[in-house]
Amino acid sequence: MVVTTSHLRSCYRHTAMFISTAYGGGEDSVLELTVQTEEDQMARMHTRRKGQSGSNRPSALRVPDWLDRDAEWVENKVIELAKAGNTPSMIGLILRDQYGIPLVKVITGKSILTILKENDLERRVPEDLRNLIAKALTIRRHMEEHRKDFVSKRALQLIESKIHRLSKYYRRQGVLPNDWKYSPDQAAVLLR
């Protein structure tokens, strides 16, 4: 029996056992084949392990039948939630969980970030970079009290390398100014 990856696309990792009759049975006749699909080959940046988290977008990119809200209402709700201090990802979660809106872009034709940019509610530092800076700041505070915690010291090095890599990307894309630079001393100011 020949197994191709097209047969195995639905799962991440597949192990199949084949018993060969050509060798007349026995231990040598059992072959184990492990096939990895493309999804299985992605790994975390610093640990060589597969990442576990990930979002599942709605399967059909169309306005759901149950939704009785129009695009203007959704845009106003996004603006209202942003003015209340919510991040773009939190706005998406609130709209999904409380109002049954699976994807803002399908209804309004614009993403949450685009709506915020149009209404001058965009933050100076992008959310993912901001979260990394907050994590580095927390570890630095911990390191002030526990100077011999070398595991945390290594974690801080990895997080700060991610910050530098991500800020370099955002400077190239024009999201951050070209002279923007991360410094641990100014991290608390960047989070405002």
N, C-alpha and C positions, 0 to 999 in steps of 0.2 A: 504494500500500500504506500502510495506517495502522498505526503502531506505538504502542502504549500502554505505560505503565510496568509494567502487569501482565505483559506479555511479557518484560520485562527485569529482573524482580526478583532473579534468581539471581546477577547480577554487580553489581559496584560502579559501573562506568562503561561505557557502551556508545556506540560510534560506528557509525552506520549511514550508508551512502551510497546515494542513490537517483538513478537516471537518469531524467530526465523526457523522455517522448516528445512532450510538447506543444510543446516549443520546437525540435524537430527535431535534437537532438543538439548537440554542441559543448561548450565549457567551461562555459557558463552553465547547462547542463542538469543538472549534477551538484550535488546538494544534500547537505550533510553535516549530520547531526543528532546532537548529543551529548545524551544523556539521563542525568541524575544521579538516582540513587535516594536514599532517605532516609538510608541508611547512609553515603553518600558526602559528605553535607553536614556531618558532624561534623568539627570542627577542634580543634587544640590551642589552649590558652588564649592563649598569648603569641606564637605563630609563624604563625598562619593556615594551617598545613599540616595535612594529615590525620594522625591518629595511626596508627601501624603496629601497635602491640602490642594485645593483647586476648586474653582467655581464651575458650576454647570449652567450654561446659558440655556434659555428656553429653546426647545427643539424647533418650534415653528416661529420664524421671525415675522409675525403678523399680529395685528391688534386682536387680543383675545375676545371671545364672544361675550363673556360676562362683564367686560369693562364698560361702564357707563360714563366715564370721565372723558372730557375732550382735551386736546393738546394745550389749550390755554390754561385750563385748571391745573394740569400737571406742571407746567412751567411756573405758575404762581406758587404751587406747593414746594417746588424745588427752591425757589427764591426765599420763601418763608422759612424753610428748614435750614437754609444756609445762613440766614440772618440770625437764627437761633444758635449758631455756633457749631453746626454739624459739619463733618468732613464730607467730601463727595461720596465716599464709600458708605458712610453711615446714612446719607440721604437715600442712596439706592436700596439699602437694607430696610429702612423705614417705609419707603414706598412699596417695596415688595411685601413686607410682612403685615403692615397695617392697612394698606390701601389696595392690595392685590394687583399692583402694577409690575409685571415681570421685567420689562425693559423700557426705559424712558425713551431711548432713541427710536424705537419702533413707533411710538405714539406721536412724539413731537418732531421727529426727523432730526433732532439734535441730541448730542450727549449731554450729560449733567455738567461736565466741565465747560462745554460750549455755552450752555445757558448761563453758568456762573460768570464766564468771561464777558458775555454780552452785557451783563448787569453789573459789572465791576465788583464782583464778589469773590474773585479769584484770589487765592492766597499767594504771598510772595514766594514761598518755598513749596514745591510739589509735595503731595501727601506721603508718597513712599519715601522720599528723602527726609521729610520731616520725622517720620516714624523711626528711621534709622538713627537720626540725630538724637531723638529722645531716648532711644535705647542706649546709645553711647554715653549720654549724660547720666543716666541711671547707673551704669556700670562704673563711671568715673567717681560718682558719689560713694559707691560701695568700696571702690579701691582706696579712697581716702581713709576709710576706717579699717579696712582689711588689706594691709599692704603686702602680705605674703600669699594672697590668693592668686596664684599664677594661672589657674584655669580661667579666671575672669580677665586676667591681663591678656591672655591669648585671645579670648572672645572679643575684647575691646579692639585688639589689632585687626581682627577679621572684619568687625563691623565698620571700623574706620576705613579700611581698604574698600569696602563696599560703598561707603559714603563718597570717597574720592572718585571711584569709578562711575557712580551714578551722577555726581555733580559734573564730571567731565562730559558725560553724554548730554545732560541738560544744557550745558554751556554751548556745545556744538549745535544743538537743536534750537537755540535762541530762547529757551524757556527761562534760563538764568542769565544775568549779565556776564560778559566776558571776564570781568574783574572779580566775580564772586568767588570766595574761597572759604572753605570750612576751617574753622579753628576751634579747638575745644574750649578756649577761654570765652569765646563769643557764642557758644552753642545755646545758652539760655536766651540770648537776644534773638537768635534765629528762630526760636520756637514761638515767639510772640505773634 
